[in-house]
Amino acid sequence: MLFLAVTLGFLVENQREHYIEHKREVEYIHSMIEDLKEDTASFNELIETNLVANKKIDTLIALLKGKERESFTKKIYYMARTIPLSDADLLLQNKTFEQLKGSGGLRLIRNTQTQNKIGAYYQNNKFIETGFTPMQFQNRRDLFLTFEELFDAAIMQEIMRSPRQMPTTIPDSQFKLMSNDPKVINRFCTRYHIIYSTKKVTSIMAGSLNNAATELIKYLKEEYHLK
């Protein structure tokens, strides 16, 4: 009788712990789904931002390479200085995944397939940190180092006082390129071409990650019977 009572108590306690752990598991999954939703919104925003920026880069290169560039110097100044302000970094919202790793909570996810799917998605973060983020930073740095060859620093400074609108405090006649050397212009355009290319590749990656996040959300909702 005593043995049965002890055994029953053990089973009840074990069941209670199982219930608590499953509840924590579901809470983590809920939180992870919210992270993934943030990711999909961020990816879509990045793709749209890059699309707009690349259209501007197309225009800027065409103006600089065109025979009538002297007629568009003010626009060239403004676009050259403000396009980099729209750069968007490719990021994953991984706070829940890091909490799971740091607290040993990954053991709560008992389904091996679920563990693998989650791990595969967040493995992309390493590639982003070592690939896309440094690349975009280097592109901006290289571009800014070429500004002094073409643009007057005082005018660039004035543009940044109100970067959301074309400068009105400087007469149009003062907007002059510091050089008309084809090599200098080509070097500057090449820097923007590299930025354009990086944005295109980053957008493709964002689209792929967006699909992966959407699929993972769907899988987790089905696996845990969530709405």
C-alpha positions as CSV (number, residue, x, y, z in Angstrom):
1,M,0.0,0.0,0.0
2,L,2.8,2.3,0.9
3,F,4.6,1.4,-2.3
4,L,1.6,2.2,-4.4
5,A,1.2,5.6,-2.6
6,V,4.8,6.4,-3.2
7,T,4.6,5.3,-6.9
8,L,1.4,7.3,-7.4
9,G,3.0,10.4,-5.8
10,F,6.0,10.0,-8.1
11,L,3.8,9.7,-11.2
12,V,1.7,12.8,-10.2
13,E,4.9,14.8,-9.6
14,N,6.4,13.7,-12.8
15,Q,3.2,14.6,-14.7
16,R,3.2,18.0,-13.0
17,E,6.7,18.7,-14.1
18,H,5.9,17.5,-17.6
19,Y,3.0,19.9,-17.7
20,I,5.0,22.8,-16.5
21,E,7.8,22.2,-19.0
22,H,5.4,21.8,-21.9
23,K,3.7,25.1,-20.8
24,R,7.2,26.8,-20.9
25,E,7.9,25.3,-24.3
26,V,4.7,26.7,-25.7
27,E,5.4,30.1,-24.2
28,Y,8.9,30.1,-25.9
29,I,7.3,29.1,-29.2
30,H,4.8,31.9,-28.9
31,S,7.6,34.4,-28.3
32,M,9.6,32.9,-31.2
33,I,6.7,33.3,-33.6
34,E,6.5,37.0,-32.7
35,D,10.2,37.3,-33.4
36,L,9.6,35.7,-36.8
37,K,6.8,38.0,-37.6
38,E,9.1,40.9,-36.8
39,D,11.6,39.4,-39.2
40,T,9.1,39.1,-42.1
41,A,8.1,42.8,-41.6
42,S,11.8,43.8,-41.5
43,F,12.7,41.8,-44.6
44,N,9.8,43.3,-46.6
45,E,10.8,46.8,-45.5
46,L,14.4,46.2,-46.5
47,I,13.4,44.9,-49.9
48,E,11.3,48.0,-50.5
49,T,13.9,50.3,-49.2
50,N,16.6,48.8,-51.4
51,L,14.3,48.9,-54.4
52,V,13.8,52.7,-54.0
53,A,17.5,53.3,-53.3
54,N,18.6,51.3,-56.4
55,K,16.3,53.3,-58.6
56,K,17.9,56.5,-57.3
57,I,21.4,55.0,-57.9
58,D,20.4,54.2,-61.5
59,T,19.4,57.8,-61.9
60,L,22.5,59.2,-60.2
61,I,24.9,57.2,-62.4
62,A,23.0,58.1,-65.5
63,L,23.2,61.8,-64.6
64,L,26.9,61.7,-63.8
65,K,27.7,59.7,-67.0
66,G,25.5,61.8,-69.2
67,K,26.6,64.7,-71.4
68,E,24.2,67.1,-69.7
69,R,25.5,66.5,-66.1
70,E,26.3,70.2,-65.6
71,S,22.6,70.9,-65.9
72,F,21.8,68.5,-63.0
73,T,24.6,69.3,-60.6
74,K,22.3,70.3,-57.7
75,K,20.4,67.1,-58.0
76,I,23.6,65.1,-58.3
77,Y,24.9,66.6,-55.1
78,Y,21.7,65.9,-53.2
79,M,21.3,62.4,-54.4
80,A,24.9,61.5,-53.9
81,R,24.8,62.6,-50.3
82,T,21.4,61.3,-49.2
83,I,21.1,57.9,-50.9
84,P,23.4,56.3,-48.2
85,L,21.0,57.5,-45.5
86,S,18.5,54.9,-46.7
87,D,20.8,51.9,-46.1
88,A,19.0,49.1,-44.3
89,D,20.9,46.3,-42.5
90,L,19.8,42.7,-42.9
91,L,19.1,41.5,-39.3
92,L,17.4,38.6,-37.6
93,Q,15.3,39.1,-34.5
94,N,16.8,36.3,-32.4
95,K,16.2,37.3,-28.7
96,T,14.0,34.2,-28.0
97,F,16.4,31.8,-29.6
98,E,19.3,33.3,-27.6
99,Q,17.2,32.9,-24.4
100,L,16.6,29.3,-25.2
101,K,20.3,28.7,-25.8
102,G,21.5,30.6,-22.8
103,S,19.0,29.0,-20.3
104,G,19.3,25.5,-21.7
105,G,15.7,25.8,-22.8
106,L,16.3,24.1,-26.1
107,R,15.9,20.8,-24.2
108,L,12.2,21.8,-23.7
109,I,11.7,21.3,-27.5
110,R,11.4,17.6,-27.6
111,N,10.7,17.1,-31.3
112,T,14.0,16.7,-33.1
113,Q,12.6,17.9,-36.4
114,T,11.4,21.1,-34.7
115,Q,14.8,21.6,-33.2
116,N,16.4,21.2,-36.5
117,K,14.1,23.6,-38.3
118,I,14.6,26.3,-35.7
119,G,18.4,25.8,-35.7
120,A,18.6,25.9,-39.5
121,Y,16.8,29.2,-39.6
122,Y,18.9,30.9,-37.0
123,Q,22.1,29.5,-38.5
124,N,21.7,32.2,-41.1
125,N,22.5,34.8,-38.5
126,K,26.2,33.8,-38.6
127,F,26.3,34.3,-42.4
128,I,24.7,37.7,-42.0
129,E,27.1,38.9,-39.3
130,T,30.2,37.8,-41.2
131,G,29.0,38.6,-44.8
132,F,26.3,41.1,-45.5
133,T,26.8,43.5,-42.5
134,P,30.6,44.0,-42.9
135,M,30.1,44.2,-46.7
136,Q,27.6,47.0,-46.5
137,F,29.7,48.9,-44.0
138,Q,32.8,48.6,-46.2
139,N,30.8,49.8,-49.2
140,R,29.7,53.0,-47.4
141,R,33.2,53.7,-46.2
142,D,34.7,53.3,-49.7
143,L,32.0,55.5,-51.2
144,F,32.6,58.3,-48.6
145,L,36.3,58.3,-49.3
146,T,35.6,59.3,-52.9
147,F,33.3,62.3,-52.1
148,E,36.2,64.8,-51.8
149,E,37.1,64.3,-55.4
150,L,33.8,65.5,-56.7
151,F,31.9,67.5,-54.1
152,D,32.4,70.7,-52.2
153,A,32.4,69.8,-48.5
154,A,30.6,73.1,-47.4
155,I,27.7,72.3,-49.8
156,M,27.5,68.7,-48.5
157,Q,27.4,70.0,-45.0
158,E,24.5,72.3,-45.9
159,I,22.6,69.4,-47.5
160,M,22.9,67.4,-44.2
161,R,21.3,70.2,-42.2
162,S,18.0,69.3,-43.8
163,P,18.5,66.0,-45.7
164,R,14.8,65.4,-46.4
165,Q,14.5,68.3,-48.9
166,M,16.6,69.8,-51.6
167,P,18.8,72.7,-50.2
168,T,17.3,76.1,-50.8
169,T,19.9,78.3,-49.0
170,I,22.6,77.9,-51.7
171,P,22.2,79.4,-55.1
172,D,22.0,76.8,-57.9
173,S,25.1,78.4,-59.5
174,Q,27.3,77.3,-56.6
175,F,26.6,73.6,-57.2
176,K,29.7,72.6,-59.2
177,L,31.5,69.4,-59.4
178,M,35.1,69.6,-58.2
179,S,36.3,67.5,-61.2
180,N,35.1,66.6,-64.7
181,D,37.8,64.0,-65.1
182,P,36.1,60.9,-66.6
183,K,38.3,58.6,-64.3
184,V,37.2,60.4,-61.2
185,I,33.6,60.3,-62.2
186,N,33.9,56.7,-63.1
187,R,35.5,55.8,-59.8
188,F,32.7,57.4,-57.9
189,C,30.0,55.7,-60.1
190,T,31.8,52.4,-59.6
191,R,31.5,52.8,-55.8
192,Y,27.8,53.3,-56.2
193,H,27.5,50.4,-58.6
194,I,29.0,48.1,-55.9
195,I,26.4,49.5,-53.4
196,Y,23.7,48.8,-56.0
197,S,24.9,45.2,-56.5
198,T,25.1,44.6,-52.8
199,K,21.6,45.9,-52.3
200,K,20.3,43.5,-55.0
201,V,22.0,40.5,-53.4
202,T,20.9,41.5,-49.9
203,S,17.3,41.8,-51.1
204,I,17.5,38.4,-52.7
205,M,18.7,37.0,-49.4
206,A,16.0,38.9,-47.5
207,G,13.4,37.4,-49.8
208,S,14.8,33.9,-49.1
209,L,14.8,34.5,-45.4
210,N,11.3,35.9,-45.6
211,N,10.1,32.7,-47.2
212,A,12.0,30.6,-44.5
213,A,10.5,32.7,-41.7
214,T,7.0,32.4,-43.1
215,E,7.3,28.6,-43.5
216,L,8.7,28.3,-39.9
217,I,5.8,30.3,-38.5
218,K,3.4,28.0,-40.3
219,Y,5.2,24.8,-39.1
220,L,5.3,26.0,-35.5
221,K,1.6,27.0,-35.5
222,E,0.6,23.6,-36.9
223,E,3.0,21.6,-34.6
224,Y,1.8,23.4,-31.4
225,H,-1.8,23.8,-32.6
226,L,-1.7,27.6,-32.3
227,K,-4.0,30.1,-34.1
